[in-house]
């Protein structure tokens, strides 16, 4: 009863949340750093941002075929953007896919 799935722009949200999940959307956003910063402002104290996205890759066909603005990200860039937004790293894991992509999964928290 306390889980809400919302499809829309981060900027249109005006509530605070205990958990925000960005699953494979960051590489479609115009400014990934700004999206992470917005999430940090929307988190409740001790809230969690769970972020899953592609690692950096060179498969340029993804721009046109999938609408990707970014060809994935270096994990250190995501960590820097999150730290700059006031978030603390909790965990990170990486999964290789059979199609040649690697997915990174990060958990960040907002301190009290």
C-alpha positions in Angstrom: 0.0 0.0 0.0 3.0 2.4 0.4 4.5 1.8 -3.0 3.7 4.2 -5.8 4.8 3.8 -9.4 5.0 7.2 -11.1 5.7 7.7 -14.8 6.7 11.3 -15.6 9.3 14.0 -15.2 11.3 14.2 -12.0 10.7 18.0 -12.0 6.9 17.5 -11.7 7.2 15.7 -8.4 6.6 17.7 -5.2 6.5 15.1 -2.5 9.4 13.5 -0.6 10.1 9.8 -0.9 11.8 7.1 1.1 13.0 5.3 -2.1 13.5 6.5 -5.6 14.4 4.0 -8.3 15.9 5.1 -11.6 16.1 1.9 -13.7 17.7 2.3 -17.1 16.6 5.9 -17.6 19.6 8.0 -16.8 21.2 7.4 -20.3 18.0 8.9 -21.9 18.1 12.1 -19.8 19.6 15.4 -21.0 21.5 16.0 -17.8 22.2 12.9 -15.7 23.9 15.0 -13.0 20.8 17.2 -12.7 18.5 14.2 -12.5 20.5 12.8 -9.6 20.5 16.1 -7.9 16.7 16.4 -8.3 16.3 12.9 -6.8 18.4 13.9 -3.8 16.1 16.9 -3.2 13.1 14.5 -3.3 14.4 12.0 -0.8 13.3 11.9 2.8 16.0 11.9 5.4 17.7 8.5 5.3 16.0 7.8 2.0 17.6 5.7 -0.8 18.3 6.3 -4.4 18.6 3.0 -6.3 20.1 3.6 -9.7 20.6 1.0 -12.5 22.1 2.0 -15.8 24.6 1.1 -18.5 28.3 1.3 -18.1 30.2 3.3 -20.7 30.2 1.5 -24.1 31.0 2.3 -27.7 27.8 0.9 -29.4 26.9 4.1 -31.2 23.9 2.5 -32.9 22.0 2.9 -29.6 21.7 6.7 -30.2 19.4 6.3 -33.1 17.9 2.8 -32.5 17.1 3.3 -28.8 17.0 7.1 -28.3 20.0 7.0 -26.0 21.5 10.4 -25.3 24.5 8.9 -23.6 26.5 5.8 -24.3 26.5 4.7 -20.7 28.5 6.1 -17.8 31.7 5.6 -16.0 30.9 4.5 -12.4 33.1 7.2 -11.0 31.1 9.9 -12.8 27.9 8.6 -11.2 29.6 8.5 -7.8 30.8 12.1 -8.2 27.4 13.4 -9.3 25.8 11.6 -6.4 28.3 12.9 -3.9 27.9 16.4 -5.2 24.2 16.0 -4.7 24.8 15.2 -1.0 24.3 11.4 -1.3 26.4 8.7 0.3 27.4 5.6 -1.5 25.9 2.4 0.0 26.8 -0.3 -2.6 27.6 -0.9 -6.2 27.5 -4.0 -8.3 28.0 -4.8 -12.0 26.4 -7.4 -14.3 27.6 -8.4 -17.7 24.9 -9.0 -20.3 25.1 -11.4 -23.2 24.5 -8.5 -25.7 27.8 -6.9 -24.8 26.4 -4.3 -22.4 27.4 -4.1 -18.7 24.9 -2.8 -16.2 25.8 -1.0 -13.0 23.6 -0.9 -10.0 24.2 1.7 -7.3 22.6 2.4 -4.0 22.9 5.9 -2.4 21.4 7.3 0.8 20.6 10.7 2.0 21.7 11.2 5.6 19.5 12.5 8.3 
